[in-house]
Amino acid sequence: MKTLKEYIKEAEEKRVAIGHFNISDTTAFHAIVSAASKLRIPVLIGLSEGERKFFGTKEASALVRSLKEQNLPVFLNADHCHTLESVKEAVEAGFDSVIFDGAQFPFEENVKKTKEAVEYVKSKNPGILVEGELGYIGGSSQILNELPKGAASKQEDFTLPQDAEDFVKQTKVDLFAPAVGNIHGMLKDSSDPRLDIERIKEIREAAGVPLVLHGGSGIQDEDFVKAIEDGISIIHINTELRKAWRQGVEEALQKNPDEVAPYRLLAPAFDKIEQLVESRLRLFNRG
């Protein structure tokens, strides 16, 4: 089976994107795998620090490893590691990639901490990919009443191509996540900001490494397609999955208020997540 790096390179060549979907439980895990298996395309499963604490870092790795033994191209990403200790935990568990999220720090401090993470990961396993972030887009995958405080929501606050180039050169990250109009979470009563497609193109050319789009929930389909054409190779979806999970459970409880069997209550959540993931993967792989 190809490595994650090889699949990302292939995605760039085909002008498609690999879907990255976060999980908190096995319902979402199996729904994501089912959707990707139907389409016979690779998929990334992500767990943030909070999700790893709830799900289990080693447990997630064991599940993905079992799928690889079946030759299913499912990969595991440690999403938004904020400390070197968090990175170490994921590396020791056998994750395929890690993200060191230093976006909340000033540029030089972000570079220093990200570089430290890259050096550690590559010293342990050169095959593990490391992603860095530049540009704060919020830190919560929730339904929001307003834009996250401090998030780069205006063009003048987006990641600059020159800064992206400097960041990648100094840190030697494999993947780069910019702020280009994307935000974590979804706005409750209005549309999310539009992506700056031209900025994406400029950053990809300057950075020289594949780009990752965080905060994909709530972004318009048209922007996804254009962003992929101009340099995005991985797209993160989380809030939409959480919303689908909750809708599925609520519908099950409404239909059967006395039901207590978890597998019956979670079946509709599985179906909704599977449908959502399949639709997103089809969109991301239109190339």
C-alpha positions, 0 to 999 in steps of 0.5 A: 500500500502507498504511504500517506506522502505518496497519496498526497503527492498523487492528490496534487497531481490529480488536482483532488484533495484527501478528506480529513475527518475527526472522530470522538467515538467508534460510530464516527470512525466506522462511518468514515471508513465505510464511506471511504471504502465504498469510493475506494479512496484514501482518507485521513482520520484525525483526533485533537488532544481532547478527542484523543483523551476521550477516545484513546490514543493507542486505541485509535492507532490500533484500529487504523493499524487493523485496517491497513492490514486489510490494505485499506488506505486509512491514515491517522493524524494527531490534530492540533498538538499544542505541546511537544509532549502531545506530539511525542504521545502520537509518535509513540502510538504510531500515528501517520502524521502530526500537526504542531499548532503554534498559530497562537504564538508570534511568528518567531516563537511559532517557528521555534516550537514547530521546528523543535517538533519537526526535529523530534518527529524526524529523529524518531520516524522520518516517515511521519509527516509533520504539519505546521500552521501560520495564521490563527483561525479559532480553536473550537469545532462548535456551532458559533454565534460569531466569528472566533475572537482574534481569528484572521477573518479579513484579507489583511489578516490572512497568511502572507506568501512570504511568511509562509515561505520563511516558515516552511524553510525554517521549520522544514515541515512537510505540510502547511496550513494557512489562514485564508478565510477559513475558521474553526467551527460553523457560524449559526445564523450566517454563512462562513467567510469566503476563501481567498482563492488567489491567496491560496495559489500564491501561498502554495507557490511560495511555500513549496509544500502541500497545503492543508485547509482547516475549518472546512465545515461551513465552506461553500462547495464552489470554494472547495473546488477552486481551492483544490485546483489552486493548491489545497491537498487535504481538507479538514471537516469536524463540526459538520460531523458532530452536528450530523452525529447529534441530529442522528441521536436526537432523531433516534430518541424522538422515534424511540424515547424508551430505547436504551440500546446504544447500537440502536440509538447510534445507528442513525448517527452512523448513517448521517455521518456516512452520507456526509463523508461520502458527499464530501469525498465525492466533492473533494475528488471531482478532479 
